[in-house]
Amino acid sequence: MDKKRVAIIGVTGSVGQEFVQSLNNHPWFQVTQIAASERSAGKKYTESIRESSGIIRWDVDGEIPEYIKEMTVKTVDELDVSQLDLVFSAVESEAARDIETKMAADVPVISTSSAYRYEEDVPILIPGINDEHAELLEIQKKNRNWKGWIAPLPNCTTTGLAITLKPLLEEYGAKKVLMTSMQAISGGGRSGVSAMEITDNIIPYIPKEEGKVKIETRKILGKLKDGRIEDADIRVSCTCTRVPVLDGHTESVFVETTKYIDPAKAKETYNQYNKEISVAGLPSAPEKYYVFHDDPTRPQPRLERSVGGGMTTTIGRVEKEELFDHGLKYILFSHNKKMGSAKGAVLLAEMLYKKGKI
């Protein structure tokens, strides 16, 4: 088949580089244009990520794909949207709103930024979890008189939590959640957290993170009704921390449910979701969406981050929570730079392509 023509905006940053790698030899999508700041514009891609010291800064596993090395970086204004079917936006939130608005007027946009997440006609999509919310994209196009649309991913910390809560909410009526995150330093952007701050340390606060998790979890798990999303009737409280781990977010979760929940039955529920997950067979989908460990020392970031190519959510320590009449506690691991970022965005594009939205 003819591949869909895509552009990556913010291609020189760490998330942009993840997009470059995730789209290498993709069977459905071909990167035909790339964009970044004026500082990088006009340069070949390899030169655009070369630092003043002469060192090429490549932050992603593996080598720089051959397809992009000689591609010329453009400014956003230089992109030819008439020759594009889709845009992946990896732009910082401050600039993202103006850029994504301009792009969506002509072409669909899948974004990793928070710029549009909280708009009423914009779904926050996790492929396999709330696919039905994609129908809101048609309403969005009509409301804004756009040819395209904007579909943002959630905050990477929200991703693992929402993925693991979905089966519990549907089967047992999850109503209260208490979560503490232990987040990798790569979630702090390319500059990350300084070595002096994070070495031998835990940082107990990440600006705006907790508010994002609370709002986004309720929206993602909500129901699409009469052209709008009704937030899930679930209360979320969380503490988000930064720990000295390179990649991958670990979260300790306590859930109160309406119905009685047994840990063994909960595992069966997740395993059934594995069998029925809507994204099964898509190019970027893992063989298993959920993986369990009975070993109480798992999940661990170093051991889990490569499972399913970084797209599998790993769950361990699944136990009954005695503080609630009906409740469960567990530990999850989710890869913030894969499922929670660029590769998750590519999987979302595959789901939307399958649905005929691209």
Sequence and secondary structure as in RCSB ss.txt:
>XXXX:A:sequence
MDKKRVAIIGVTGSVGQEFVQSLNNHPWFQVTQIAASERSAGKKYTESIRESSGIIRWDVDGEIPEYIKEMTVKT
VDELDVSQLDLVFSAVESEAARDIETKMAADVPVISTSSAYRYEEDVPILIPGINDEHAELLEIQKKNRNWKGWI
APLPNCTTTGLAITLKPLLEEYGAKKVLMTSMQAISGGGRSGVSAMEITDNIIPYIPKEEGKVKIETRKILGKLK
DGRIEDADIRVSCTCTRVPVLDGHTESVFVETTKYIDPAKAKETYNQYNKEISVAGLPSAPEKYYVFHDDPTRPQ
PRLERSVGGGMTTTIGRVEKEELFDHGLKYILFSHNKKMGSAKGAVLLAEMLYKKGKI
>XXXX:A:secstr
   EEEEEESTTSHHHHHHHHHTTT SSEEEEEEE  TTTTTSBHHHHTB TTS B   SSS   HHHHT BEE 
GGG  GGG SEEEE   HHHHHHHHHHHHTTS EEESSSTTTTSTT     TTTSGGGGGHHHHHHHHHT SS E
EE   HHHHHHHHHHHHHHHHH EEEEEEEEEE GGGG SS S HHHHTT  B   TTHHHHHHHHHHHHTSEEE
TTEEE  S EEEEEEEE S SS EEEEEEEEESS   HHHHHHHHHHHHHH TTTTSTT  S SEEEE STT   
HHHHTTGGGGT EEEEEEEE TTSSSEEEEEEEE TTTTTSHHHHHHHHHHHHHTT  
